[in-house]
Amino acid sequence: MIGWIILGMVLLFFCVILLRTLFFRPEEKTPQEISSIALNEEKIVSDMVDMIRCKTVSDREESQVDRAEFARFEALLQERFPKIHTACHLEKIGKTGLLYHLPGDSHEKPTVLMSHYDVVPVDEAGWDRPAFEGLIEDGCIWGRGTLDTKGTLCGVTEALEMLLTDGYRPKQDLYLSFSGEEEIDGNSCAEIVSYLEEKGIVPALVLDEGGAVVQNVFPGMKEECALVGVGEKGGLNLQFTLASEGGHASTPPVNTICGKLAKAMCKIEKKPFSYQLTPPVKKMFDTLGRHSNFLFRMIFANLWCFAPVLDLYGRLCGGEINALLRTTVAITRMEGSRAYNVLPSKASFAANLRLLGKDNIQSAKEYLHRVIGNKKVQIDVVNGMNPSIYSDTDCEGWDTLKTAISQTWPEAVVSPYLMLACSDSRHYCRISDKVYRFSAMRLSKEERASIHGNNERIPIPTLLKTVEFYVRLLQMI
Ligand SMILES: [Zn+2]
């Protein structure tokens, strides 16, 4: 009798799993009315080339920054986008902030389109073509910043200039918010936000760089997806230190401080932070999981029972899925004695944490203290920031963005996701819960790898699509 009951329960369990998997189907796509947009390709390409020729390289060391190049970039914007400079009020804020304001019919639901025009340095030796000449070869514009993110800056400005030429006036206020020190966590963007905050402006849509139109990034899914960041993980740098009497290496103690720190590191790696399913990741699994193959659909449709499987997969494999599901710890630096035969009087290691969900700077530090279990190991916070708030996906701003994406890349499945990196957009979370992170470009794996790396370049059709996207977005706001 008991045997039958157990068998019945097992069968019921499998039926539930199977039915939930079968009903976990993609949402019906609303067919989009796609109007064609005529673009002035020659102008767009020539503007982009000249933007790349401005060597707006950021550096934490001010003496290394060539301010004349930044001034050249500003002057280029004035020269190439006369309509924008006539129709908009331009406010220069902080060291590099440029805030353009185009009044709309209403001031109630302003939109902010963000970008940054500074770039990271290049290692010229690793490049096959020059990084700041804007060379065009095989239909690609070469150069640092083409993808990160003068490409989107060019997209916004070209689209607005073109629409203004045709007599465009937005229904709602529009702001273009550009910073020239995003890559070094500079203050310009934060100062722009403070300026808007003082004026009591609450944006109904903020768009900054972030996800993109990508393929083969989600388990078991072949279709393209457009990933829109609706939140960011936090970041935290910690320093772990142990001190000793020092001494000669010929008469060492049984356990050296380096050995003790090594033990601490092993403990940290063996005890990862706990699994958390945050709202952006849950929404991403619910949207993209429906497009996965049967095995992954079964998992994503039944997270109520497969969450431990996902947790284990993350623990064992690391990488992106793991980073979406927990606070991660990467041990990045170690320091002991400077000589082979001297016991260090002080040894240390450092870790870079990416905070998720409920974890914050204080709780993460306390957790690692407990894991290490050695009170003598001193843990110091070097710097850090807590995870961002999560943006709303049940609002007009999100719907507008989703429509503009679907009209530009009709094949792509639009999905919320959680950004693992940090961007300037987090400053806007102070004044809006409708902050989205999407770099309006279709990017291959190689192209994504060239961001902050070697041989960064943008195919011209990719750039034209970016302009198209902004034209559609602007027409809707
Ligand atoms: Zn960037």
Boltz pocket constraint, residues with backbone or C-beta under 6 A from the ligand:
constraints:
  - pocket:
      binder: B
      contacts: [[A, 116], [A, 148], [A, 149], [A, 182], [A, 209]]
      max_distance: 6.0
